Structures are given as C-alpha cells and as structure tokens.
Amino acid sequence: MVEKSKLDEDREGKAVDLSHYHGMIGTLLYLTASRPDLQFAICMCARYQARPTKKHDSSVALTAFADADHAGCQDTRRSTSGSVQFLGERLISWSSKRQKSAAISSTEAEYIALSGCCAQILWMRSQLSDYGLLFNKIPMYCDNKSAIALCCNNVQHSRS
C-alpha cells in the first residue's frame, strides 16, 4: 500500500545546505544495495534535490514507537512487545515478540518494550552512521506515562 506523499516543492520554505542534502541522498541510494526495500522512500526524497528546504531535510528523520499489551496471553499471562521504526514516513523495521517473563504491571511491560526498541534503534543508528547519516536525537514514543517517567528518572528505577 502506497500513501500519497506529504512532500511537495515547498517554494516558500527555508533552503538547506545543497551539498549536505545531495550527500545524504547519495549515501541513502548506496544503502539500497543492501536494503532494496528503502528504494521508494529514498527516491521520494531525491525528487527535491534542485532546491531542498527544511521540510525535505527533516523527512529523513529516524523515529520509533513502542507498545506492549500487559498480560495479553490468557494462559501464561505474558505480555507481547511491539515496536516500529520509521525513516522519514516509511516503515523500515518492526518487531513483535512475546516477553520472556510475566510483567507485574503495565509499566513494566511497556518498559521492557521500550528497552527492546531502544536496542534496535541503537543498532540502526550505528548502521546508518557507517553510511554517513548521523542521528543525535532519535525520538521514541510510548503511550504509558509511568514507563516514560521510569526511563527519564535514573533514581526511580535504580532497583529495577
């Protein structure tokens, strides 16, 4: 299924460094030799090489989402972790896995899902850095406020 692209020419947008954008697109095109599934998303970004703007540059961001269903299995009461990673608007990686142990709370189940997603993001960041794509801050989204607080506060989970 192909969605309509939200990228357009953007004549009024703030221009970005042309050589940096060209280098980024060239590096991503080289990456398609080992990951042909990325070809469509990269070609969508390559359409705007004549005058790239901030809108086009930000579409190459790496983003992650994680979720878990607490005690989803009726027999073992174990949760299932799920995560997806996007490069721009295109899905490039996903995971769905039954957790190895039963979580006591939904916060713990979500925290386990976030840790698995974080491991995947760190691996992807190291692979993309080999191609010259550097991502300093990668947003990870989760729908559990307690799990987010647990991730942000080192003191709170010193015993977990």
C-alpha positions, 0 to 999 in steps of 0.5 A: 500500500502506497500513501500519497506523499506529504512532500511537495516543492515547498517554494516558500520554505527555508533552503538547506545546505545543497551539498549536505542534502545531495550527500545524504541522498547519495549515501541513502541510494548506496544503502539500497544495495543492501536494503532494496526495500528503502528504494521508494522512500529514498527516491521520494526524497531525491525528487527535491534535490534542485532546491531542498528546504527544511521540510525535505531535510527533516523527512529523513528523520529516524523515529520509533514507537513502542507498545506492549499489551500487559498480560495479553496471553490468557494462559501464561499471562505474558505480555507481547512487545511491539515496536516500529521504526520509521525513516522519514514516513516509511516503515523500515523495521518492526518487531513483535515478540512475546516477553520472556517473563510475566510483567507485574504491571503495565509499566513494566511491560511497556518498559521492557518494550521500550528497552527492546526498541531502544536496542534496535534503534541503537543498532540502526543508528550505528548502521546508518552512521557507517553510511554517513547519516548521523542521528543525535536525537532519535525520538521514541514514543510510548503511550504509558506515562509511568514507563516514560517517567521510569526511563527519564528518572535514573533514581526511580528505577535504580532497583529495577 
